[in-house]
C-alpha cells in the first residue's frame, strides 16, 4: 500500500516536472512511467493556481478582460507553451493537402502561417470566453479553470490509449508505450465528474454549469481526439498537445452558453 502511494507521489512530481515549468526540488524522486495517467490531475493543479491568480486580480479590482488576458498568458507560461506548440505544429501539418507529407511538415520546428493563425485563434478564443464568464460567474471561475484544464488533459489520455502512435520515436512515444488500455482513463474520469459533483452540491440552484461541464467536457475531449485521428490516421506528440488546447478552448467557449 505504502509502495503504491509513494509511486503515485513520484508520478505527481514527475508530472509537474514534465507538464509544467513549476520548480521541482532536485531531491525529489521522479517516476515518469505512465505519467499521462495523472495528467488530468496536473490540469486540476494548473487550474487551481490560475484560479488563485484570477481571484487575486479580481480582489484588487482589475477589469474582467484584462485579468482574463493575464490568466491566459500565465496559463501558457506555466505549461511552457508545451501544448500550444503542438497545436501550432498540428495546424501546419493539417494545412498540407497531401496527407503523406503532413507528418513531415509537423516535424519541422519552423512555425508556418497556419500554425501562427491557430495560436492566435486559441489565445483569443480562450481570453474572450473567460472574460464573458466573468460577469455572472466570477465566483465559479476557479472551478471552470480547473475543469477545463482537467478535461483537456483527459482527452489527451484517451487519445493515447485509443489510437495508434504514428512515429516510432518522438515526444509522445513513451506515453503510448506505457498506456495501452482505455481503462487507464477511468480513475481521472471519476475525479473530474466528482469535481462537477462538488460544484453541484455547493451551488444546487445553478445545476447547468457543473452538469454542462461534465457532459460537454467529456464529449469535446473524445471528439477532438477522434477528429485528429481521422485526419492523420493516428496520433503524435503534437496532436496530443493540440487535443489539450482545442478541448480547453472549445469547452471554455461552450460554457459561456451555460
Steps between C-alpha positions, in 0.01 A plus 500: 500500500774744600705406193204575271436835670869591482508420128190716451675794668805442280272508194341825617845652542602375155176633352569845643854489359389375157177692439582831669783744563438495874818432699547149637765440770799305370476263797156376392482158337320517165306212341428586136358161401127539438484869597233565234261320734530781752510784243137599578601540865781732391234689307297542819812634672566745217137614503510547876811717481344707222185533711705642788661749264163591353347549844788723608470718191125525554555598864716799401229612256655409165247503212373165370662511154842606628517235772372238255786587263752476787357164608525358148856635462590342835339175382741492207793593725427228757495231230796650314285510187534119479150432372467821300815408308341165413181672385702729274699214344179301452332792323795534264485128424126491437531797264694278257268352238719193450431270801834323451692823566312607812726324749808635323370856536405446865855387580642826362566732795430812293154648558293556188214739433230252599676422828520869586134548412399202713690642799330838457155340478561287810630787714228743389220246543616404848544862607164620371312196632656531846416870501138425409485252788599772747173693509267252665747231598790680669474273801508188281800586285742293707274197455479576128878536461562175688238309303608630160868423562408156637272400212755614242760263642246222541432523126873460441508193723211337312671569167822339625310189605266470200693597189824384338816706532636596160872537572736237644669776698386843611379705794195283558644156430571415864140591592363249250745234616373520857124540439326229305147482641213748504446397860798719586272800448228383741653615835548860386160495330350429842702786651378745234139391542550535874615860448170577329319317778662719765407815306142374472483443876640846572265674255187282462305799367728511192521143370564585134864601546632183672283269291598685182866480601483123550301418186664752267849440635487126442334535161738764363804313633394180324398663172813715473730200527284302257508785247880523500519122467266517200709767329839340564427132548648506849660729756834666570641702787386813316140382470499413870575866566242611245234290671572674829490850349190457285306318772577783742407773251181335372383411850558854627305634203212259553479575872409860418163362390438358848 
